[in-house]
Amino acid sequence: MSVELYLDLFSQPCRSVYIFAKKNNIPFEFKKVSLFHGEHFGDDFGKISLIRKVPALRDGDFCLAESVAILIYLAEKFRTPDSWYPADVRQRARVHEYLSWQHSAMRWHGVRIFWLRVMIPVVLGVEVPQEKMDTALEDLNASLDLFQDKFLQDRAFVVGDRMSLADLVAIVEMMQPVAAGLDIFEDRPKLSAWRDRVQAAIGKELFDEAHRTIMESQETVKVMDGSTLKRFTPKILRMFM
Ligand SMILES: N[C@@H](CCC(=O)N[C@@H](CS)C(=O)NCC(=O)O)C(=O)O
């Protein structure tokens, strides 16, 4: 029985898991969990992950949540090429360093822009005060600066000349504000050259396929039935505003 991956490609961590599995020819069954229909709150998904977030994995009687844990599990179980998750202890530590940092920095700052620019005004119909938007943008820019100055420096990729899990997790998060109409790569030549290398390493076809849902999201949300999401308006506003 192949691995089951519970995914919604609206979600950045789902895209990293999806791209990683596809790129490495890992056999898996795609189990769609629609976040906007609240499927992650259903009984079936509760048996896979009590955290009730995607991505999640089931491999026989073994269930796993958290994208980073899933990526590492797949890398180790399927012995993917060393560059993704290097055996060298210092290179691996660099990958861990980025994966640890990004949760509360790049990921949070990127996703916040998406919610403030797209989901909250369009789907929930709540106006976002300009100062909230300005602060979110400042935070995102600070994370992007840190990514360039600390994690990338003058290297081609985070860990040198080969793409690793760190680059994969970084690019999917950076695409979230891009999908919200904010081109973070404009005026950042070093970052856009890195983005081009990452896209080439993944393969443009797979990259675009994985990002299609999110890149179309500004159109999708206009006709979306937001009733499920609206039930969570207070929680969403508490999180992002
Ligand atoms: N730290 C988790 C984050 C997962 C996560 O936040 N997933 C979001 C989609 S991007 C989700 O499932 N949200 C549903 C909810 O919060 O109700 C990971 O890296 O897997």
The ligand as an SDF file (V2000), in Angstrom:
LIG
                    3D

 20 19  0  0  0  0  0  0  0  0999 V2000
    3.1870   23.6650   11.1520 N   0  0  0  0  0  0  0  0  0  0  0  0
    2.2610   23.0330   10.2440 C   0  0  0  0  0  0  0  0  0  0  0  0
    1.2940   24.0480    9.7240 C   0  0  0  0  0  0  0  0  0  0  0  0
    0.1530   23.4310    8.9480 C   0  0  0  0  0  0  0  0  0  0  0  0
   -0.9160   24.4440    8.6780 C   0  0  0  0  0  0  0  0  0  0  0  0
   -0.9890   25.5280    9.2920 O   0  0  0  0  0  0  0  0  0  0  0  0
   -1.7900   24.0960    7.7480 N   0  0  0  0  0  0  0  0  0  0  0  0
   -2.8790   24.9700    7.4270 C   0  0  0  0  0  0  0  0  0  0  0  0
   -2.9510   25.1950    5.9380 C   0  0  0  0  0  0  0  0  0  0  0  0
   -1.5360   26.0650    5.3870 S   0  0  0  0  0  0  0  0  0  0  0  0
   -4.1860   24.3280    7.8750 C   0  0  0  0  0  0  0  0  0  0  0  0
   -4.3830   23.1440    7.7240 O   0  0  0  0  0  0  0  0  0  0  0  0
   -5.0610   25.1450    8.4640 N   0  0  0  0  0  0  0  0  0  0  0  0
   -6.3380   24.7120    8.8830 C   0  0  0  0  0  0  0  0  0  0  0  0
   -6.8030   25.4020   10.1300 C   0  0  0  0  0  0  0  0  0  0  0  0
   -5.9750   26.0670   10.8010 O   0  0  0  0  0  0  0  0  0  0  0  0
   -7.9730   25.2770   10.4550 O   0  0  0  0  0  0  0  0  0  0  0  0
    3.0030   22.3670    9.0860 C   0  0  0  0  0  0  0  0  0  0  0  0
    4.0820   22.8550    8.7310 O   0  0  0  0  0  0  0  0  0  0  0  0
    2.5050   21.3590    8.5630 O   0  0  0  0  0  0  0  0  0  0  0  0
  1  2  1  0
  2  3  1  0
  2 18  1  0
  3  4  1  0
  4  5  1  0
  5  6  2  0
  5  7  1  0
  7  8  1  0
  8  9  1  0
  8 11  1  0
  9 10  1  0
 11 12  2  0
 11 13  1  0
 13 14  1  0
 14 15  1  0
 15 16  2  0
 15 17  1  0
 18 19  2  0
 18 20  1  0
M  END
$$$$
